[in-house]
Amino acid sequence: MTFLARTHTRAYDCSAVTDPADFLRLQPEWDALWAAAPDNYVSESFEWAQLCWSHAPTGPGRLLCVTVRQGGRLAAVWPLKVSRIGPWRLATPLGASSEYCPFLVHPEADAEAVWLAIADMLVRERRVDAMRLVNVRQDTAPGQCLSRSQPSAAMLYTTATRFVPAADLADWKAFRARLSRKSRETLGYRRRRFCEAAEVVFREVMVPDERAAAWAWLLQKKRGWAKERGIDSPWLFSERFDRFTTAALDRVGPGGARRIFVLEADGAIVAATLVAVDRARVEGFITSYDEAFSTFSPGRLLAEDCLRWASEHGLGFDLRLGDDGYKLEWPGNAGLATTYVVPLTAAGHILTAGLRMAYSWRQKKERQSPERDRDTVAATA
């Protein structure tokens, strides 16, 4: 395969864990690996992978968890699920839907050499025909390797991302002052008007029953928003999505957790957002609001409150996928996340071509603009 540079170091030993019991036994080492670097994502933690496997949010498949060791020590772990598409075997990282492609590597390891060792093992052992890697960040080792691998790794689509570093949020007043004058004045005016009309409260919903009700409200609003705009998102409208997210909200571990923040007016929710919080950042997934209050821009006010909460807790804020207007108004770092299909066998090249054709056909049929496509991805957290 042209994307494999076989000059990578031989110091890394790769093996495949396929037994769910052996997968569970990895937890102590996995937890230690996740804790070794402060900037790892919730989606790279053992708790998240185990939740994704036990609840199978994206349907049935078999486990293929790749472990990489150096001198016997766990240097990287990459949990995959292998599904059948006709005669082909397609591997995807264990996950829900729109989180970034996970790639947990020890900070002292050579991340690019680890990635190449994993890819080499998968090609050599012919365990799968192709991999579908969703939202691979350009600043990761897989992203850097795959961006140089064209045309062997087929790029399906690329989405803009936006991130506000913790250092930028350290001084909230100074950070907010970097907003354009128009944005500062608009946010201030609408918040004053809203507070004059009602008692406005921003808070995290922590009581389990209240959290379940807030999630039900958020999901109903988001589904209504998508339906009105003709956005076809099977994952967003599925019962599996609801069950999986409910289970995720009930779990808190060393790898962080998913949470819900709300903006209330006189005790009633007018805007809500689903986020993930870890040691380094708040990561935004779904936000929706009551359009009856649109004159006050509750969604934008909630975004401001969440950014301020991240500032108060010494965290960064990952605004994630898409370049929606409310994201662009906040100073931050722009990036890219790309979805690839990577063929690993001769049959995998056929599957890759088919998946590219299917994606192009769907885009043509639905006549989606780039903005609408980004909205669809962002809605299916």
N, C-alpha and C positions, 0 to 999 in steps of 0.2 A: 504494500500500500504506500502511495507516495507521501502520505502524511506522517509516516513513521520514520523518524531519524534513528537508525539502529546504532548510532554512536553513543547513545545514552549510557549512563553508568550501570554497571551490573551489580551495584551494591544493594539494590532493592529486590526483595523476594516477594513475589505476588502469589496469592492463593485465593481460591473461591470458596466462600461459605454458602452452602445451599440448604443445609438443615436448619430449620427455624430454632431448634433448641441450641445449636452451636451459635447461632446469631445472637440469641439472648445472653449467652455466656460471654459475649464480647463487651458487655456493658461497663465493667470496671475499667478496662483498658480504654474503651471509647470515651468514657467520661473524663479520664485523665488526659487523653489526647485533645478533647474539646477544650479543657481548662488550660491547656498549655499556651494558648494565644487569646488575648482579650477581645479580638475583633471577629471571632467566629459567629456565624448566624444561628438563630434558633433552628433553621432547617438543616443544619449540619450536626445537630445534637443526637445522641442516642434516643432520647425521649421522642423526638420528632420522627425519626426513622421507624421506631417500634410502633408508634401510633399509626403511621402510614401503612405499615405492614399489617397490623392487627385489624385495621378498619378498611383496608383495601379501597381507598377513596377513588381510584381510577379503574376499578374492576379487577378481575382475577388475573393471576399470573404466578410464576414460580420465582422463588428468591434466588438472587445471585449477588451476594455481598462480597466485594473484592477487598481484601486486606493486603496491606503492603508493610513489610517489616524490614528493618535495618538492624543487623546484629541482634535479632530476636525481639527487638522493641517495635511496637506498633508505630509506624511512621505516617500511615494514611489509611483511610477507610472510605469506601465508595459503595453505598448500598444501591443495588439495581433490582428491577423487577423485569422478568422476561415474559412477554406475551406473544401469542400466536396471531399472525395475520395471514390466513391461508397456510401455505407451507413454510412461511418465513418466521423467523424468531427475531423479535424486536425488543431490545433492552432500553428501558427508560429509568432514570434515577427515581428512587422511592420518593414520592412527594404528593402534594395535593393537586396543584395545577400551575399556578403562576409564580411560585417562589423561584428565586434564582437557582440555577443548577448547582447543587451542593458539591463541594470538593474539599473534604477535611484533610489537611496535611499539617504535620508538625512544623512549627516555625523554623526549626533547624534543618529540615529536610530540603532537598532541591526539588521544588514543586514541579518544575517542568520535566525533570528526569523521572519523577514519580508518575506523572501523567503518561509519558512515553512508555514506561515499564508496564503500566496497566493496559494501555492500548496494544502493546506487543503481546502480552499474555492472552488477551481476548482474541487477537488474530491467530496466534499460534495454536490455541486450544479449540478454536472454532466453536465456542459455546453459543454465540449468537451471530446472526447475519448482519445486523445493523444496529446502531444506537440512535435514538432520538433524544437530543439534549436540548431542553427548553430553557431559554433565558440565560445563556452562558455570558457572564459579564466579561467585557473586553479586558479587564485588568486582572484576570485570573490566568493561571497556567493553561487550563484547557482553552480559554478564549484566545490566548496568544498563539498557541500551537495550531488551533483550528483555523485561525485567520490566515495562517501561512500555508494551509493545506489544500487550497482550492486547486483543481476542482474535485479532489477525492471526497472531501467533506462538503456535502451540499447544503448551502445556506437557504433556509426557507424564508425567514424574515428577520428584520432587525428593528428593535424598539428603542427609543430614547429613554434614558434614565436620568434621575436627578437626586443628588445627595448633599445634605448640609452637614459638614464635619462638626464634631463636638467642639473643636477649638473656635469655630466661627460663632457657635451658640453660647460660648462661655460667658460673654457679656451680653445679656438680652437687650438692654437699651441700645448698645452700640450696634448689635445685629439688626434690630428693627429699624434703626436710623438709616440702614443701607437700602431699605425699600425705596422705591420711587416716591416722590412727594404725593403723587396721585393715589397710590396704593395706601400710604399711611393715612391720608386724609379720609379716603373712602372707608377704610376699616374702622377708623376712629369714629366717624360720623354714624355709621350703621350700628356700631356697638352702643353708642350713646342713645340713639333712637330706640334700639331694642330694649335697653335697660330702663328707659323711661316708660315703655309700654308694658313691661313684665319684669318679674324677678328672674334674672338670667343666671344660671349656675352651670359651670363646667366641672365634671367629675368623672372619675373612673368608677364603673359599676362593678362592685366586688361581691355583693351578696349573691349567692348562686341563683336563687329564684328571680331576683331582679335582673341578673345578667342574662338568664335565659329569655326573659321577656324583652330585654333590650336587643338581643340577637334576633329574636323573631320579628321585632319591629324593623330592624335594619334590613333583614333579608327580604321582608315584604316590600319595603320601599325600593330596594335595589332591583328586585324582580319587576316591579311596576315600572320603574325607570327604563329598564332594558326592553320590556314589552312595548312600551309607548314608542320607542325609537326603532322598533323592528330588529333588535339585536338578538340573534339566535345563539344562545350559549347553553348547550345541553348541561354542562357542569353546574352552572349557576342555578338552573331550574330543577336539578335532580335532588332526590331525597338523600342520596349519598353525601352530597355537599353539606346539607343541613346536619345530618348525623355526625359527619366527620368534624365539622367546625364546633358543634356542641361538645363533642368529646375533647377537642383541643382546648377549649375554654375552661374545661374542668381540670386540666393538668398544669401543674407548676413544678418545675424541676430545676436543676443546676444549669440546664441549657436554655433557660428563659421560658417565656410563656406567651400565648396570645391573650389579648385583653380587649376590652371595649371601653371607649370613652364616649361620653355623651354631652350634648349641650341641651339644657332644659329651660323651659319658660314656664314659670308658675307650676313647677313640678312635673310637667309633661315633656317628653322627649321631642325635640325639634330637629336634631341632627345627631348622628351616631357614626362612629368609625371603628373598624376592626383593625387592630395593629398587632405586631409582635414586638416584645421588649426583651432585649438581652443585655449583656454587660456593656455593649458599645453603642447601641442605637435603639431608636424606635423605628419600626418598619411599617409603613402604611399599606393596607391592603384594600379595604372597601370602605367607602364613605357614602352616606346618603342623607337626605334631609326632607323635611315636610315642606312641600312647595307652597303651602298656604302662608308660610313665613318667608318666602323668597325675597321680599322687599328688604329684609334685613341681612341677606346673604349668610344664613346660619352655617352653611358648609365652609365658607371662607373663614368665618369667625372660629369655628371648631378647629380648623387647620392651624390658625394662629395660636389657639390655646394649647394644642398638642405640641407645637414647636416650643412654646414657652415652658411646658411641662418637661420636655426633653432638656431644655437649657437648665432648669432648676435641678435636674438629676444628673447633670454632667454627661449627657448622652448626645450623640449625633442624631440626625433624622434622615431616613432614607425615604424619599418621596416616591421612589420606585418607577414603575413603567408609565410611559406616556409623557407628552409635553403639554398637558392641559394648562390653560391660562393661570389657574390658581397656583400651580406648581412653579411656573416661570416667574411669577411675581416675587418669589422668595429667592434671595441670593444663594447660590449653591454651585456645586460641581456637576457638569454634564457628563454623561457616559452613554454607553451602548450595551444592550443585551441582545444576543443573536440566538436564534433557534436553528440547530443543525440536524441533519441526518447524516450519519457517518457509516458508510458501508465497510464491513469487515470480511466479507466473503464474496465470491463471484455472484452468488444468489443475492447477497446484500446490495449489489449494484442495481439489480433489477428492482428490488424493493425500494431503494432510494429514488430511482427514476419514477416509479409509480407514485410514491408519496409526493414528490415534487409536482407531478402532473395533477394529482388530486387537489393539492393546495392551490395551484394556479387556476384550476377549473372552478373551485369554490369561490375564489376571489373574483373571477370573472362573472360567475353566476349571480353572486350577491352584490356585485358592483360596489364593494366597500371602499370608501376613501381610506387613506392611511390613518386619519384621526379616528374614524369609526372603528378600524381594526384595533387600534391601541386601546380604545374604550372597552372593546370586547375582552381583550386580554386582561385589562385591569379589573374588570368586573368579576372575573372567574378566579378569585384569589385562592 
